[in-house]
């Protein structure tokens, strides 16, 4: 066991749905690390104050989820190049000189797309314009040099979508949700980077019939694991990627940042989280 007890957590609003503690706790136990990983429900109005207390409260760091990812970068004292390029952070690590922001959502998105077998070709449609969408746009822009050539962003507020594209220096076509049918036409990948479809939220149900045959539908939501969007995609015979793949992929580097060691590879955290989700399906 390690000498001191390390403390980390996930901060969001809401945060009750998060499965990160299931995964992180399993890794801690398997690695023999004396530590804890907690849910921290923090309203937007109290986010800055909560971050300022992290060191005094004994935290080595926290994951950041909806709706704080952009605010996390603003409160940080230092940040990785990726977090700055994206304009959002999903990790805040407590250091001797303050809070350091990073974005491991990149690793999570890549892991989900790799698992789904996406080849990185053809047009892509991204729904959302928040912190998670920024990370997805960063990954898609990197892959654009390999042949995507057509990135389309759908958002309820097109001005916000245009803003993130401009801030990140990404060439993208902007669509409103009312024009989803046009936006999805011929796309080989659809990514939902919003909370639509999450338990308690309205479903996201665009016209997936407009997607290219054999397209992949990737939903970052994982509560429920099979969202209405993924259920519709599977019914249409399309490939899918769910939010657990991204969650696990982004958590691996975060765990090492918080606890000083990589997570054990022999723990089936996906099975543990699927079991935890079972009553909620």
LOBA-874896 format. One record per atom (N, C-alpha, C): residue number from 0; z, y, x. Coordinates in nm, 3 decimals, m for minus. Each point is the difference from the previous one (the first is absolute). Example, Ala and Ser with C-alpha at 12.3 -4.5 7.8 and 13.67 -1.06 7.14 Angstrom:
! residues 2
0|0.780|m0.569|1.319
0|0.000|0.119|m0.089
0|0.000|0.120|0.090
1|m0.072|0.105|m0.035
1|0.006|0.119|0.082
1|0.073|0.109|m0.077
END
This chain:
! residues 281
0|0.000|m0.119|0.084
0|0.000|0.119|m0.084
0|0.000|0.124|0.088
1|m0.052|0.109|m0.049
1|0.001|0.124|0.074
1|0.139|0.061|m0.004
2|0.026|0.093|0.094
2|0.135|0.056|0.009
2|0.038|0.090|m0.115
3|m0.090|0.089|m0.042
3|0.031|0.093|m0.108
3|m0.080|m0.035|m0.124
4|0.050|0.043|m0.114
4|m0.070|m0.030|m0.125
4|m0.099|0.111|m0.029
5|m0.127|m0.035|m0.008
5|m0.105|0.097|m0.025
5|m0.023|0.016|m0.150
6|m0.029|0.121|m0.040
6|m0.017|0.031|m0.142
6|m0.135|0.067|m0.022
7|m0.076|m0.050|m0.096
7|m0.129|0.059|m0.036
7|m0.017|m0.014|m0.151
8|m0.111|0.052|m0.052
8|m0.020|m0.007|m0.144
8|m0.137|0.050|m0.041
9|m0.019|0.006|m0.131
9|m0.123|0.053|m0.058
9|0.039|0.112|m0.096
10|m0.064|0.115|0.017
10|0.033|0.119|m0.077
10|m0.116|0.037|m0.092
11|0.028|0.013|m0.129
11|m0.105|0.035|m0.094
11|0.058|0.041|m0.134
12|m0.089|0.034|m0.096
12|0.042|0.036|m0.134
12|m0.113|m0.033|m0.097
13|0.008|m0.110|m0.074
13|0.111|m0.096|m0.003
13|m0.009|m0.095|0.120
14|0.104|m0.079|0.020
14|0.001|m0.095|0.112
14|0.055|m0.137|m0.043
15|0.046|m0.009|m0.125
15|0.060|m0.124|m0.047
15|m0.094|m0.119|0.006
16|m0.132|0.024|m0.010
16|m0.098|m0.108|m0.001
16|m0.027|m0.056|0.139
17|0.043|0.069|0.105
17|m0.039|m0.037|0.136
17|0.048|m0.139|0.039
18|m0.090|m0.077|0.061
18|0.034|m0.132|0.052
18|0.024|0.002|0.151
19|m0.009|0.117|0.060
19|0.020|0.010|0.145
19|0.134|m0.058|0.045
20|0.112|0.022|m0.075
20|0.127|m0.060|0.045
20|m0.003|m0.152|0.005
21|m0.073|m0.065|m0.090
21|m0.011|m0.146|0.002
21|m0.063|m0.045|0.131
22|m0.108|0.065|0.036
22|m0.074|m0.035|0.121
22|0.079|0.035|0.127
23|0.049|0.122|0.007
23|0.071|0.045|0.120
23|0.129|m0.080|0.023
24|0.071|m0.031|m0.107
24|0.124|m0.077|0.013
24|m0.027|m0.141|0.049
25|m0.109|m0.061|m0.049
25|m0.037|m0.134|0.045
25|m0.033|0.001|0.149
26|m0.071|0.101|0.045
26|m0.033|0.011|0.142
26|0.126|0.023|0.084
27|0.090|0.086|m0.049
27|0.124|0.026|0.073
27|0.081|m0.128|0.019
28|0.012|m0.076|m0.107
28|0.078|m0.124|0.007
28|m0.064|m0.101|0.093
29|m0.131|m0.014|m0.008
29|m0.070|m0.097|0.085
29|0.005|0.040|0.147
30|0.001|0.131|0.027
30|0.003|0.048|0.137
30|0.141|0.008|0.057
31|0.101|m0.019|m0.085
31|0.138|0.010|0.044
31|0.040|0.140|0.037
32|m0.056|0.097|m0.068
32|0.031|0.141|0.026
32|0.104|0.048|m0.101
33|0.105|0.061|0.049
33|0.102|0.056|m0.089
33|m0.051|0.133|m0.054
34|m0.044|0.000|m0.123
34|m0.056|0.121|m0.056
34|m0.010|m0.008|m0.151
35|m0.036|0.111|m0.060
35|m0.018|0.005|m0.146
35|m0.122|0.084|m0.031
36|m0.056|m0.026|m0.118
36|m0.116|0.074|m0.048
36|0.022|0.028|m0.147
37|0.002|0.129|m0.038
37|0.048|0.041|m0.131
37|m0.105|0.078|m0.079
38|0.016|0.003|m0.131
38|m0.081|0.086|m0.086
38|0.070|0.135|m0.012
39|m0.076|0.107|0.022
39|0.054|0.135|m0.007
39|m0.080|0.080|m0.102
40|0.056|0.014|m0.120
40|m0.067|0.075|m0.106
40|0.025|0.149|0.021
41|m0.107|0.074|0.032
41|0.013|0.142|0.033
41|m0.104|0.079|m0.078
42|0.046|0.092|m0.082
42|m0.091|0.087|m0.074
42|m0.068|0.097|0.096
43|m0.120|0.049|m0.037
43|m0.069|0.094|0.088
43|0.085|0.121|0.038
44|0.080|0.050|m0.093
44|0.080|0.119|0.029
44|0.107|m0.027|0.106
45|0.037|m0.126|0.018
45|0.104|m0.033|0.096
45|m0.051|m0.067|0.125
46|m0.133|m0.008|0.016
46|m0.057|m0.077|0.111
46|0.036|0.058|0.137
47|m0.018|0.128|0.017
47|0.025|0.062|0.131
47|0.146|m0.017|0.041
48|0.090|0.019|m0.094
48|0.144|m0.014|0.030
48|0.034|m0.145|0.034
49|m0.062|m0.095|m0.070
49|0.026|m0.141|0.028
49|m0.047|m0.038|0.140
50|m0.115|0.054|0.040
50|m0.051|m0.028|0.134
50|0.090|0.061|0.107
51|0.053|0.117|m0.028
51|0.087|0.066|0.096
51|0.130|m0.076|0.024
52|0.038|m0.086|m0.097
52|0.124|m0.077|0.012
52|m0.019|m0.137|0.065
53|m0.122|m0.040|0.027
53|m0.026|m0.136|0.046
53|0.078|m0.035|0.127
54|m0.001|0.088|0.099
54|0.070|m0.030|0.125
54|0.150|m0.010|m0.023
55|0.056|0.096|m0.073
55|0.143|0.000|m0.026
55|0.043|m0.122|m0.081
56|m0.091|m0.049|m0.085
56|0.031|m0.117|m0.083
56|m0.024|m0.132|0.073
57|m0.040|0.007|0.125
57|m0.013|m0.120|0.081
57|m0.132|m0.074|m0.012
58|m0.104|0.067|m0.048
58|m0.130|m0.065|m0.015
58|m0.081|0.007|0.129
59|m0.070|m0.109|0.031
59|m0.095|0.002|0.110
59|m0.137|0.047|m0.048
60|m0.020|m0.008|m0.129
60|m0.125|0.047|m0.058
60|m0.018|m0.045|m0.143
61|m0.104|0.051|m0.064
61|m0.029|m0.037|m0.139
61|m0.150|m0.009|m0.021
62|m0.038|m0.091|m0.090
62|m0.135|0.003|m0.054
62|m0.005|0.105|m0.110
63|m0.117|0.058|m0.019
63|m0.019|0.104|m0.102
63|m0.106|m0.047|m0.098
64|0.031|0.009|m0.129
64|m0.097|m0.038|m0.101
64|m0.018|0.114|m0.100
65|m0.077|m0.025|m0.105
65|m0.032|0.101|m0.101
65|0.127|0.069|m0.048
66|0.004|0.135|m0.010
66|m0.109|0.096|0.024
66|0.020|0.083|0.127
67|0.067|m0.056|0.100
67|0.049|0.080|0.112
67|m0.084|m0.006|0.128
68|m0.113|m0.068|0.002
68|m0.069|m0.026|0.127
68|m0.051|0.127|0.069
69|m0.047|0.095|m0.078
69|m0.046|0.125|0.062
69|0.119|0.086|0.042
70|0.105|0.001|m0.081
70|0.120|0.075|0.035
70|0.066|m0.055|0.125
71|m0.010|m0.132|0.022
71|0.061|m0.062|0.117
71|m0.057|0.057|0.129
72|m0.127|0.027|0.000
72|m0.061|0.057|0.120
72|0.051|0.143|0.023
73|0.019|0.072|m0.108
73|0.046|0.139|0.013
73|0.143|0.010|0.054
74|0.086|m0.096|m0.033
74|0.139|0.009|0.045
74|0.019|m0.056|0.140
75|m0.101|m0.070|0.054
75|0.014|m0.065|0.130
75|m0.004|0.102|0.114
76|0.070|m0.033|0.107
76|m0.001|0.084|0.119
76|m0.118|m0.034|0.092
77|m0.038|m0.128|0.002
77|m0.117|m0.045|0.076
77|m0.076|m0.099|m0.087
78|m0.124|m0.027|0.036
78|m0.081|m0.092|m0.080
78|m0.106|m0.066|0.084
79|m0.039|m0.121|m0.038
79|m0.109|m0.071|0.066
79|m0.133|0.069|m0.031
80|m0.099|m0.028|0.083
80|m0.132|0.058|m0.024
80|m0.055|m0.045|m0.135
81|0.025|m0.126|m0.035
81|m0.051|m0.052|m0.127
81|0.062|0.072|m0.118
82|0.132|0.019|0.004
82|0.067|0.069|m0.110
82|m0.053|0.143|m0.015
83|m0.022|0.066|0.112
83|m0.051|0.137|m0.006
83|m0.143|0.003|m0.052
84|m0.081|m0.095|0.042
84|m0.138|m0.005|m0.046
84|m0.007|m0.027|m0.150
85|0.089|m0.086|m0.048
85|0.002|m0.036|m0.142
85|0.064|0.109|m0.083
86|0.101|0.068|0.058
86|0.072|0.103|m0.075
86|0.109|m0.058|m0.086
87|0.045|m0.122|0.033
87|0.105|m0.067|m0.076
87|0.064|m0.107|0.088
88|0.125|m0.033|m0.032
88|0.073|m0.101|0.077
88|0.071|m0.096|m0.094
89|0.004|m0.127|0.039
89|0.078|m0.097|m0.077
89|0.118|m0.055|0.080
90|0.019|0.055|0.120
90|0.112|m0.038|0.086
90|0.062|0.124|0.061
91|0.132|0.011|m0.010
91|0.076|0.102|0.073
91|0.101|m0.074|0.086
92|m0.009|0.018|0.131
92|0.091|m0.066|0.093
92|0.095|0.103|0.060
93|0.128|m0.032|0.001
93|0.100|0.090|0.056
93|0.001|m0.016|0.152
94|m0.021|0.110|0.072
94|0.000|m0.001|0.146
94|0.104|0.099|0.052
95|0.016|0.003|0.130
95|0.096|0.092|0.061
95|m0.039|0.145|m0.021
96|m0.129|0.025|m0.023
96|m0.048|0.137|m0.015
96|m0.034|0.036|m0.144
97|0.030|m0.088|m0.094
97|m0.027|0.029|m0.141
97|m0.074|m0.112|m0.070
98|m0.074|0.034|m0.103
98|m0.075|m0.098|m0.078
98|m0.143|m0.010|0.050
99|m0.044|m0.124|0.022
99|m0.138|m0.024|0.043
99|m0.076|m0.067|m0.114
100|m0.113|0.058|m0.038
100|m0.081|m0.050|m0.110
100|m0.114|m0.088|0.051
101|m0.026|m0.107|m0.074
101|m0.113|m0.087|0.034
101|m0.063|m0.049|m0.130
102|m0.116|m0.059|0.011
102|m0.067|m0.055|m0.119
102|m0.047|m0.142|0.028
103|0.077|m0.097|m0.047
103|m0.038|m0.140|0.017
103|m0.078|m0.053|m0.120
104|m0.023|0.086|m0.101
104|m0.085|m0.040|m0.112
104|m0.140|m0.039|0.050
105|m0.041|0.059|0.112
105|m0.129|m0.034|0.058
105|m0.007|m0.149|0.029
106|0.105|m0.050|0.066
106|0.005|m0.143|0.032
106|0.001|m0.084|m0.126
107|0.072|0.046|m0.103
107|0.008|m0.074|m0.125
107|m0.133|m0.007|m0.073
108|m0.072|0.111|m0.002
108|m0.130|0.004|m0.067
108|m0.100|m0.089|0.072
109|0.001|0.008|0.132
109|m0.090|m0.086|0.077
109|0.031|m0.148|m0.022
110|0.129|m0.033|m0.005
110|0.039|m0.140|m0.022
110|m0.048|m0.050|m0.136
111|0.014|0.084|m0.103
111|m0.043|m0.040|m0.135
111|m0.151|m0.020|m0.005
112|m0.074|0.091|0.061
112|m0.147|m0.011|m0.001
112|m0.047|m0.119|0.081
113|0.067|m0.027|0.113
113|m0.036|m0.116|0.081
113|0.024|m0.129|m0.076
114|0.115|m0.008|m0.069
114|0.032|m0.121|m0.076
114|m0.101|m0.024|m0.111
115|m0.050|0.109|m0.058
115|m0.097|m0.013|m0.109
115|m0.140|m0.030|0.053
116|m0.019|0.014|0.131
116|m0.130|m0.031|0.059
116|m0.102|0.111|m0.013
117|0.049|0.125|m0.013
117|m0.095|0.110|m0.012
117|m0.069|0.025|0.133
118|m0.132|0.014|m0.003
118|m0.079|0.013|0.122
118|m0.023|0.145|0.042
119|0.046|0.095|m0.080
119|m0.015|0.140|0.038
119|m0.139|0.056|m0.021
120|m0.074|m0.055|m0.098
120|m0.134|0.051|m0.026
120|m0.012|0.044|m0.145
121|m0.093|0.089|m0.026
121|m0.026|0.045|m0.136
121|0.090|0.114|m0.041
122|m0.030|0.063|m0.113
122|0.079|0.112|m0.051
122|0.141|m0.044|m0.040
123|0.096|0.092|0.010
123|0.137|m0.029|m0.040
123|0.048|0.107|m0.096
124|0.085|m0.041|m0.095
124|0.058|0.094|m0.096
124|0.151|m0.004|0.014
125|0.061|0.116|0.020
125|0.144|0.014|0.020
125|0.057|0.081|m0.114
126|0.101|m0.055|m0.068
126|0.065|0.070|m0.110
126|0.132|0.058|0.050
127|0.015|0.132|m0.010
127|0.125|0.065|0.039
127|m0.022|0.106|0.106
128|0.100|0.087|0.015
128|m0.008|0.106|0.100
128|0.138|0.033|0.056
129|0.091|m0.097|m0.005
129|0.134|0.019|0.055
129|0.011|m0.057|0.140
130|0.124|m0.026|0.044
130|0.023|m0.048|0.135
130|m0.064|m0.134|0.028
131|0.007|m0.095|m0.095
131|m0.061|m0.132|0.020
131|m0.152|0.012|0.006
132|m0.055|0.088|m0.083
132|m0.145|0.021|0.001
132|m0.045|0.059|0.134
133|0.082|0.088|0.057
133|m0.033|0.058|0.130
133|m0.011|m0.110|0.107
134|0.096|m0.094|m0.002
134|m0.005|m0.109|0.097
134|m0.125|m0.085|m0.020
135|m0.032|m0.029|m0.126
135|m0.121|m0.078|m0.029
135|m0.125|0.074|0.046
136|m0.003|0.130|m0.023
136|m0.116|0.080|0.040
136|m0.016|0.001|0.151
137|0.112|0.002|0.071
137|m0.003|m0.006|0.147
137|m0.064|m0.130|0.045
138|0.043|m0.112|m0.057
138|m0.055|m0.131|0.037
138|m0.148|m0.008|m0.037
139|m0.035|0.045|m0.120
139|m0.138|m0.009|m0.045
139|m0.091|0.088|0.084
140|0.051|0.115|0.044
140|m0.081|0.088|0.082
140|m0.027|m0.063|0.137
141|0.100|m0.068|0.054
141|m0.021|m0.072|0.126
141|m0.109|m0.107|m0.018
142|0.007|m0.071|m0.112
142|m0.097|m0.106|m0.026
142|m0.137|0.055|m0.038
143|m0.003|0.128|m0.041
143|m0.127|0.060|m0.043
143|m0.103|m0.002|0.113
144|0.049|0.011|0.124
144|m0.091|m0.003|0.115
144|m0.065|m0.136|0.017
145|0.052|m0.100|m0.074
145|m0.056|m0.136|0.010
145|m0.096|m0.030|m0.115
146|m0.029|0.100|m0.083
146|m0.103|m0.023|m0.100
146|0.034|0.029|m0.144
147|0.123|0.047|m0.030
147|0.031|0.032|m0.140
147|m0.094|0.110|m0.049
148|0.008|0.114|0.064
148|m0.092|0.108|m0.029
148|0.020|0.073|m0.130
149|0.081|m0.051|m0.090
149|0.016|0.064|m0.132
149|0.142|m0.023|m0.049
150|0.084|0.100|0.016
150|0.138|m0.006|m0.047
150|0.012|0.088|m0.124
151|0.056|m0.057|m0.106
151|0.014|0.072|m0.127
151|0.148|0.005|m0.037
152|0.050|0.118|m0.032
152|0.141|0.016|m0.038
152|0.007|0.040|m0.147
153|0.078|m0.079|m0.076
153|0.023|0.032|m0.141
153|0.142|0.051|m0.016
154|0.016|0.110|m0.070
154|0.134|0.052|m0.024
154|0.002|0.083|m0.127
155|0.116|0.000|m0.065
155|0.014|0.078|m0.123
155|m0.027|0.147|0.027
156|0.042|0.048|0.119
156|m0.024|0.138|0.041
156|m0.098|m0.001|0.116
157|m0.127|0.026|m0.025
157|m0.100|m0.008|0.107
157|0.026|0.097|0.114
158|0.062|0.114|m0.031
158|0.029|0.097|0.105
158|0.094|m0.058|0.106
159|0.095|m0.080|m0.045
159|0.093|m0.062|0.094
159|m0.072|m0.104|0.087
160|m0.090|m0.075|m0.060
160|m0.077|m0.097|0.076
160|m0.088|0.069|0.104
161|m0.062|0.109|m0.040
161|m0.083|0.076|0.093
161|0.084|0.056|0.114
162|0.121|0.039|m0.032
162|0.090|0.059|0.100
162|0.035|m0.102|0.110
163|0.034|m0.123|m0.040
163|0.039|m0.097|0.103
163|m0.121|m0.041|0.084
164|m0.116|m0.007|m0.061
164|m0.120|m0.033|0.077
164|m0.028|0.108|0.104
165|0.012|0.125|m0.040
165|m0.023|0.111|0.092
165|0.105|0.003|0.110
166|0.126|m0.018|m0.038
166|0.108|0.004|0.098
166|m0.013|m0.111|0.104
167|m0.053|m0.114|m0.041
167|m0.014|m0.113|0.091
167|m0.137|m0.006|0.066
168|m0.087|0.094|m0.035
168|m0.132|0.003|0.061
168|m0.088|m0.117|m0.038
169|0.018|m0.050|m0.123
169|m0.074|m0.116|m0.048
169|m0.108|0.043|m0.099
170|m0.119|m0.051|0.019
170|m0.106|0.026|m0.096
170|0.012|m0.097|m0.116
171|0.021|0.053|m0.120
171|0.017|m0.086|m0.117
171|m0.054|0.071|m0.124
172|m0.042|m0.081|m0.094
172|m0.041|0.055|m0.130
172|0.119|m0.007|m0.096
173|0.020|0.105|m0.077
173|0.117|0.011|m0.086
173|m0.040|m0.020|m0.147
174|0.081|m0.082|m0.070
174|m0.026|m0.029|m0.141
174|0.129|0.017|m0.080
175|m0.013|0.040|m0.123
175|0.114|m0.001|m0.092
175|0.014|m0.141|m0.056
176|0.116|m0.029|m0.059
176|0.021|m0.131|m0.058
176|m0.096|m0.023|m0.117
177|m0.042|0.106|m0.066
177|m0.093|m0.013|m0.112
177|m0.139|m0.046|0.047
178|m0.026|0.017|0.129
178|m0.130|m0.037|0.054
178|0.010|m0.126|0.086
179|0.101|m0.084|m0.031
179|0.025|m0.119|0.081
179|m0.118|m0.096|0.000
180|m0.068|m0.013|m0.111
180|m0.112|m0.092|m0.010
180|m0.107|0.032|0.105
181|m0.029|0.128|0.015
181|m0.097|0.045|0.098
181|0.052|m0.022|0.141
182|0.128|0.027|0.022
182|0.060|m0.011|0.133
182|0.002|m0.144|0.050
183|0.016|m0.096|m0.091
183|0.011|m0.141|0.039
183|m0.135|m0.070|0.015
184|m0.106|0.067|m0.038
184|m0.131|m0.064|m0.002
184|m0.041|m0.049|0.139
185|m0.015|m0.132|0.013
185|m0.045|m0.059|0.125
185|0.102|m0.007|0.110
186|0.127|0.038|m0.028
186|0.103|m0.002|0.105
186|0.038|m0.143|0.034
187|0.027|m0.026|0.128
187|0.041|m0.133|0.044
187|0.151|m0.011|0.012
188|0.069|0.113|m0.012
188|0.146|0.001|0.010
188|0.056|0.107|m0.092
189|0.101|m0.037|m0.078
189|0.075|0.095|m0.083
189|0.145|m0.007|0.041
190|0.058|0.115|0.033
190|0.140|0.006|0.044
190|0.079|0.088|m0.096
191|0.107|m0.055|m0.056
191|0.092|0.080|m0.081
191|0.118|0.042|0.086
192|0.009|0.129|0.030
192|0.108|0.054|0.082
192|0.090|0.091|m0.084
193|0.012|m0.032|m0.130
193|0.087|0.075|m0.090
193|0.107|m0.095|m0.055
194|0.090|0.055|m0.081
194|0.101|m0.083|m0.066
194|m0.049|m0.053|m0.134
195|m0.124|0.031|m0.039
195|m0.055|m0.051|m0.125
195|m0.005|m0.152|0.004
196|0.051|m0.063|m0.104
196|0.007|m0.145|m0.004
196|0.136|m0.053|0.037
197|0.084|0.085|0.062
197|0.137|m0.040|0.031
197|0.078|m0.018|m0.129
198|0.099|m0.089|0.002
198|0.084|m0.021|m0.118
198|0.053|0.133|m0.051
199|m0.022|0.026|m0.127
199|0.045|0.125|m0.061
199|m0.102|0.112|0.007
200|m0.112|m0.022|0.069
200|m0.104|0.102|0.012
200|m0.125|m0.044|m0.077
201|m0.086|0.096|m0.038
201|m0.125|m0.038|m0.066
201|m0.086|m0.086|0.092
202|m0.083|m0.083|m0.058
202|m0.089|m0.086|0.078
202|m0.117|0.079|0.055
203|m0.051|m0.043|0.113
203|m0.125|0.054|0.054
203|m0.109|m0.100|m0.035
204|m0.093|0.042|m0.084
204|m0.105|m0.092|m0.046
204|m0.137|0.067|0.007
205|m0.051|0.024|0.121
205|m0.135|0.056|0.011
205|m0.106|m0.104|m0.033
206|m0.124|0.043|m0.003
206|m0.110|m0.090|m0.037
206|m0.038|m0.087|0.118
207|0.075|m0.108|0.022
207|m0.025|m0.083|0.119
207|m0.133|m0.076|m0.011
208|m0.057|m0.002|m0.118
208|m0.131|m0.065|m0.015
208|m0.107|0.073|0.082
209|0.029|0.124|0.039
209|m0.096|0.078|0.079
209|0.005|m0.036|0.149
210|0.104|m0.074|0.041
210|0.012|m0.038|0.140
210|m0.108|m0.099|0.041
211|m0.028|m0.004|0.129
211|m0.096|m0.096|0.054
211|0.053|m0.142|m0.020
212|m0.088|m0.094|m0.025
212|0.042|m0.139|m0.011
212|0.064|m0.044|0.130
213|0.115|m0.067|m0.009
213|0.072|m0.040|0.120
213|0.088|0.109|0.058
214|0.016|0.110|m0.072
214|0.085|0.110|0.047
214|0.147|m0.044|0.005
215|0.078|0.075|0.076
215|0.144|m0.023|0.011
215|0.074|0.112|m0.070
216|0.101|m0.036|m0.078
216|0.087|0.097|m0.067
216|0.138|m0.011|0.063
217|0.045|0.107|0.060
217|0.128|0.004|0.072
217|0.093|0.097|m0.072
218|0.111|m0.054|m0.052
218|0.099|0.082|m0.071
218|0.128|0.005|0.082
219|0.043|0.119|0.041
219|0.120|0.014|0.081
219|0.128|m0.026|m0.079
220|m0.008|0.004|m0.131
220|0.116|m0.029|m0.085
220|0.036|m0.147|0.013
221|0.130|m0.032|0.003
221|0.039|m0.142|0.005
221|0.106|m0.036|m0.103
222|0.037|0.094|m0.086
222|0.090|m0.030|m0.113
222|m0.067|0.052|m0.126
223|m0.067|m0.087|m0.076
223|m0.011|m0.146|0.015
223|m0.098|m0.037|0.111
224|0.009|m0.124|0.047
224|m0.088|m0.045|0.106
224|m0.145|m0.005|m0.049
225|m0.020|m0.050|m0.120
225|m0.134|0.005|m0.059
225|m0.005|0.116|m0.098
226|m0.051|0.111|0.045
226|m0.013|0.118|m0.085
226|m0.114|m0.022|m0.099
227|m0.008|0.082|m0.104
227|m0.114|m0.011|m0.092
227|m0.134|0.013|0.071
228|m0.005|0.084|0.103
228|m0.124|0.016|0.076
228|m0.038|m0.129|0.070
229|0.095|m0.064|0.068
229|m0.029|m0.125|0.071
229|m0.033|m0.113|m0.097
230|0.070|m0.004|m0.113
230|m0.029|m0.103|m0.100
230|m0.143|0.013|m0.051
231|m0.043|0.123|m0.023
231|m0.136|0.023|m0.048
231|m0.101|m0.037|0.108
232|0.032|0.033|0.125
232|m0.091|m0.031|0.110
232|m0.016|m0.151|0.017
233|0.111|m0.074|m0.009
233|m0.008|m0.145|0.015
233|m0.078|m0.063|m0.115
234|0.019|0.057|m0.118
234|m0.073|m0.050|m0.117
234|m0.151|0.019|0.019
235|m0.036|0.107|0.072
235|m0.141|0.029|0.024
235|m0.054|m0.074|0.121
236|0.085|m0.082|0.064
236|m0.044|m0.078|0.114
236|m0.004|0.076|0.132
237|0.069|0.113|0.006
237|0.002|0.080|0.122
237|0.115|m0.043|0.091
238|m0.013|0.024|0.129
238|0.108|m0.025|0.095
238|0.107|0.107|m0.017
239|0.124|m0.035|0.031
239|0.108|0.096|m0.017
239|0.095|m0.001|0.120
240|0.069|0.112|0.017
240|0.107|0.012|0.099
240|0.114|0.072|m0.070
241|0.122|m0.052|0.013
241|0.112|0.060|m0.072
241|0.092|0.079|0.093
242|0.097|0.068|m0.061
242|0.088|0.088|0.074
242|0.094|m0.069|0.096
243|0.028|m0.130|m0.022
243|0.090|m0.069|0.092
243|m0.061|m0.014|0.139
244|m0.130|m0.022|0.007
244|m0.066|m0.010|0.130
244|0.017|0.129|0.079
245|m0.018|0.112|m0.067
245|0.020|0.129|0.067
245|0.146|0.021|0.035
246|0.090|m0.035|m0.091
246|0.143|0.020|0.023
246|0.046|m0.075|0.124
247|m0.041|m0.126|0.013
247|0.039|m0.080|0.115
247|m0.063|0.055|0.129
248|m0.126|0.038|m0.009
248|m0.070|0.051|0.117
248|0.060|0.128|0.055
249|0.041|0.090|m0.090
249|0.058|0.126|0.048
249|0.145|m0.018|0.045
250|0.067|m0.104|m0.051
250|0.143|m0.019|0.030
250|0.024|m0.055|0.139
251|m0.095|m0.074|0.054
251|0.022|m0.061|0.132
251|0.027|0.103|0.110
252|m0.086|0.101|0.018
252|0.031|0.101|0.102
252|0.122|0.085|m0.036
253|0.025|0.020|m0.129
253|0.117|0.077|m0.042
253|0.128|m0.073|0.037
254|0.004|m0.130|m0.022
254|0.118|m0.080|0.034
254|0.032|0.014|0.149
255|m0.102|m0.011|0.084
255|0.022|0.011|0.144
255|0.050|0.139|0.037
256|m0.052|0.103|m0.067
256|0.044|0.137|0.028
256|0.147|0.020|m0.037
257|0.044|m0.062|m0.110
257|0.137|0.018|m0.047
257|0.101|m0.087|0.076
258|m0.040|m0.123|0.029
258|0.096|m0.099|0.049
258|m0.024|m0.046|0.144
259|m0.105|0.053|0.064
259|m0.019|m0.024|0.142
259|m0.058|m0.134|0.038
260|m0.051|m0.076|m0.095
260|m0.061|m0.130|0.028
260|m0.104|m0.029|m0.108
261|m0.106|m0.072|0.035
261|m0.100|m0.034|m0.102
261|0.059|m0.099|m0.100
262|m0.049|0.000|m0.123
262|0.052|m0.095|m0.098
262|m0.041|m0.142|0.034
263|0.084|m0.098|m0.032
263|m0.036|m0.140|0.025
263|m0.127|m0.038|m0.075
264|m0.084|m0.078|0.064
264|m0.128|m0.036|m0.061
264|0.011|m0.123|m0.089
265|0.112|m0.072|0.008
265|0.012|m0.125|m0.073
265|0.072|0.015|m0.134
266|0.012|0.123|m0.051
266|0.064|0.023|m0.130
266|m0.108|0.032|m0.103
267|m0.009|m0.077|m0.105
267|m0.101|0.022|m0.105
267|0.053|0.105|m0.097
268|m0.009|0.127|0.042
268|0.055|0.108|m0.083
268|m0.082|0.019|m0.127
269|m0.127|m0.034|0.005
269|m0.081|0.013|m0.123
269|0.055|m0.092|m0.109
270|0.032|m0.124|0.036
270|0.054|m0.093|m0.099
270|0.133|0.052|m0.056
271|0.082|0.058|0.085
271|0.128|0.054|m0.045
271|m0.021|0.114|m0.099
272|m0.094|0.086|0.029
272|m0.025|0.115|m0.088
272|m0.068|m0.043|m0.130
273|m0.089|m0.097|0.008
273|m0.061|m0.052|m0.122
273|0.106|m0.060|m0.090
274|0.097|m0.069|0.059
274|0.109|m0.058|m0.079
274|0.084|0.110|m0.064
275|0.022|0.110|0.073
275|0.078|0.112|m0.053
275|m0.076|0.069|m0.114
276|m0.132|m0.004|0.005
276|m0.082|0.064|m0.103
276|m0.015|m0.085|m0.125
277|0.022|m0.129|0.010
277|m0.029|m0.093|m0.108
277|0.054|0.045|m0.136
278|0.125|0.043|m0.012
278|0.050|0.040|m0.133
278|m0.065|0.126|m0.053
279|m0.066|0.078|0.089
279|m0.056|0.126|m0.042
279|m0.146|m0.010|m0.041
280|m0.061|m0.114|0.019
280|m0.143|m0.013|m0.032
280|m0.021|m0.001|m0.149
END
